[in-house]
Amino acid sequence: MALKITEQCINCDVCEPECPNEAIFDGELHYLIDPDKCTECVGHFDTPQCVEVCPVDCIPKDPERVESTVELMRKYQLLSAPADSLKVD
């Protein structure tokens, strides 16, 4: 499942540069995670890097975006595939 950043976020700026998928962005009130880009770092690292660096523990799994490890790996493969390999003839 994708992760989410809760309203407890203190906008410390440490999570955003850690995301290998560039899924984290500065929202109106606090940082947010694009669930379509979040793979929980599957394919990159053993653990979610944003969770590792978060000083306030405000990045839980999003219960509304339940995804298996297989699904997260597939998302990683799609996100990391060269753009020209995704063309449909």
Phi and psi in degrees as GROMACS dihedral restraints (atoms count N, CA, C in turn):
[ dihedral_restraints ]
;  ai    aj    ak    al  type     phi  dphi    fc
    3     4     5     6     1   -72.8    20    10
    4     5     6     7     1   160.3    20    10
    6     7     8     9     1   -95.1    20    10
    7     8     9    10     1   165.8    20    10
    9    10    11    12     1  -141.2    20    10
   10    11    12    13     1   155.8    20    10
   12    13    14    15     1  -106.6    20    10
   13    14    15    16     1   126.5    20    10
   15    16    17    18     1   -86.7    20    10
   16    17    18    19     1   173.3    20    10
   18    19    20    21     1   -67.2    20    10
   19    20    21    22     1    -7.2    20    10
   21    22    23    24     1   -75.0    20    10
   22    23    24    25     1    -6.3    20    10
   24    25    26    27     1   -55.7    20    10
   25    26    27    28     1   134.1    20    10
   27    28    29    30     1  -103.6    20    10
   28    29    30    31     1    12.5    20    10
   30    31    32    33     1    53.8    20    10
   31    32    33    34     1    46.4    20    10
   33    34    35    36     1   -80.7    20    10
   34    35    36    37     1   -10.0    20    10
   36    37    38    39     1    73.8    20    10
   37    38    39    40     1    10.3    20    10
   39    40    41    42     1   -86.6    20    10
   40    41    42    43     1   -24.9    20    10
   42    43    44    45     1   -77.9    20    10
   43    44    45    46     1   -42.0    20    10
   45    46    47    48     1   -53.9    20    10
   46    47    48    49     1   -48.8    20    10
   48    49    50    51     1   -72.5    20    10
   49    50    51    52     1   -12.4    20    10
   51    52    53    54     1   -82.4    20    10
   52    53    54    55     1   -17.5    20    10
   54    55    56    57     1   -76.8    20    10
   55    56    57    58     1   116.1    20    10
   57    58    59    60     1   -71.3    20    10
   58    59    60    61     1   -16.5    20    10
   60    61    62    63     1  -101.1    20    10
   61    62    63    64     1     2.0    20    10
   63    64    65    66     1    54.5    20    10
   64    65    66    67     1    41.1    20    10
   66    67    68    69     1   -87.2    20    10
   67    68    69    70     1   -16.4    20    10
   69    70    71    72     1   -95.8    20    10
   70    71    72    73     1   134.0    20    10
   72    73    74    75     1  -143.9    20    10
   73    74    75    76     1   160.3    20    10
   75    76    77    78     1   -79.0    20    10
   76    77    78    79     1   114.2    20    10
   78    79    80    81     1   -88.1    20    10
   79    80    81    82     1  -174.6    20    10
   81    82    83    84     1   -63.6    20    10
   82    83    84    85     1   -42.1    20    10
   84    85    86    87     1  -108.2    20    10
   85    86    87    88     1   -29.2    20    10
   87    88    89    90     1  -161.5    20    10
   88    89    90    91     1   175.3    20    10
   90    91    92    93     1   -64.8    20    10
   91    92    93    94     1   150.8    20    10
   93    94    95    96     1  -132.8    20    10
   94    95    96    97     1   164.5    20    10
   96    97    98    99     1  -121.5    20    10
   97    98    99   100     1   129.2    20    10
   99   100   101   102     1   -77.6    20    10
  100   101   102   103     1   109.7    20    10
  102   103   104   105     1   -64.8    20    10
  103   104   105   106     1   -21.0    20    10
  105   106   107   108     1   -75.8    20    10
  106   107   108   109     1   -15.1    20    10
  108   109   110   111     1  -107.8    20    10
  109   110   111   112     1   -15.3    20    10
  111   112   113   114     1   -79.3    20    10
  112   113   114   115     1   122.7    20    10
  114   115   116   117     1  -114.6    20    10
  115   116   117   118     1    12.9    20    10
  117   118   119   120     1    55.9    20    10
  118   119   120   121     1    28.4    20    10
  120   121   122   123     1    68.6    20    10
  121   122   123   124     1     9.1    20    10
  123   124   125   126     1   -58.3    20    10
  124   125   126   127     1   132.7    20    10
  126   127   128   129     1    94.9    20    10
  127   128   129   130     1   -18.2    20    10
  129   130   131   132     1  -115.2    20    10
  130   131   132   133     1   -51.7    20    10
  132   133   134   135     1  -138.0    20    10
  133   134   135   136     1   166.6    20    10
  135   136   137   138     1   -76.5    20    10
  136   137   138   139     1   -25.8    20    10
  138   139   140   141     1  -134.4    20    10
  139   140   141   142     1   154.0    20    10
  141   142   143   144     1   -62.6    20    10
  142   143   144   145     1   122.1    20    10
  144   145   146   147     1   -68.7    20    10
  145   146   147   148     1   -33.1    20    10
  147   148   149   150     1   -63.8    20    10
  148   149   150   151     1   -39.7    20    10
  150   151   152   153     1   -65.2    20    10
  151   152   153   154     1   -39.9    20    10
  153   154   155   156     1   -60.2    20    10
  154   155   156   157     1   -37.5    20    10
  156   157   158   159     1   -97.3    20    10
  157   158   159   160     1   -10.7    20    10
  159   160   161   162     1   -67.0    20    10
  160   161   162   163     1   120.7    20    10
  162   163   164   165     1   -79.5    20    10
  163   164   165   166     1   -12.2    20    10
  165   166   167   168     1  -116.7    20    10
  166   167   168   169     1     6.7    20    10
  168   169   170   171     1    54.3    20    10
  169   170   171   172     1    53.8    20    10
  171   172   173   174     1  -114.8    20    10
  172   173   174   175     1    24.7    20    10
  174   175   176   177     1  -125.2    20    10
  175   176   177   178     1    81.1    20    10
  177   178   179   180     1   -88.3    20    10
  178   179   180   181     1   173.9    20    10
  180   181   182   183     1   -71.7    20    10
  181   182   183   184     1   144.2    20    10
  183   184   185   186     1   -88.1    20    10
  184   185   186   187     1   110.0    20    10
  186   187   188   189     1   -65.0    20    10
  187   188   189   190     1   -14.3    20    10
  189   190   191   192     1   -89.5    20    10
  190   191   192   193     1    -2.9    20    10
  192   193   194   195     1  -128.7    20    10
  193   194   195   196     1    59.0    20    10
  195   196   197   198     1   -71.1    20    10
  196   197   198   199     1   122.4    20    10
  198   199   200   201     1  -139.9    20    10
  199   200   201   202     1   139.4    20    10
  201   202   203   204     1   -78.1    20    10
  202   203   204   205     1   169.2    20    10
  204   205   206   207     1   -60.4    20    10
  205   206   207   208     1   -37.0    20    10
  207   208   209   210     1   -63.1    20    10
  208   209   210   211     1   -44.5    20    10
  210   211   212   213     1   -65.1    20    10
  211   212   213   214     1   -40.0    20    10
  213   214   215   216     1   -65.3    20    10
  214   215   216   217     1   -37.6    20    10
  216   217   218   219     1   -65.8    20    10
  217   218   219   220     1   -40.4    20    10
  219   220   221   222     1   -63.8    20    10
  220   221   222   223     1   -41.4    20    10
  222   223   224   225     1   -62.5    20    10
  223   224   225   226     1   -43.3    20    10
  225   226   227   228     1   -57.6    20    10
  226   227   228   229     1   -46.2    20    10
  228   229   230   231     1   -62.2    20    10
  229   230   231   232     1   -40.5    20    10
  231   232   233   234     1   -67.0    20    10
  232   233   234   235     1   -41.5    20    10
  234   235   236   237     1   -68.5    20    10
  235   236   237   238     1   -30.9    20    10
  237   238   239   240     1   -97.1    20    10
  238   239   240   241     1    -2.5    20    10
  240   241   242   243     1   -71.3    20    10
  241   242   243   244     1   141.3    20    10
  243   244   245   246     1   -58.8    20    10
  244   245   246   247     1   142.6    20    10
  246   247   248   249     1   -56.7    20    10
  247   248   249   250     1   -37.7    20    10
  249   250   251   252     1   -71.8    20    10
  250   251   252   253     1   -16.9    20    10
  252   253   254   255     1   -81.4    20    10
  253   254   255   256     1    -9.5    20    10
  255   256   257   258     1   -97.6    20    10
  256   257   258   259     1     2.3    20    10
  258   259   260   261     1   -67.0    20    10
  259   260   261   262     1   141.7    20    10
  261   262   263   264     1  -107.7    20    10
  262   263   264   265     1   128.4    20    10
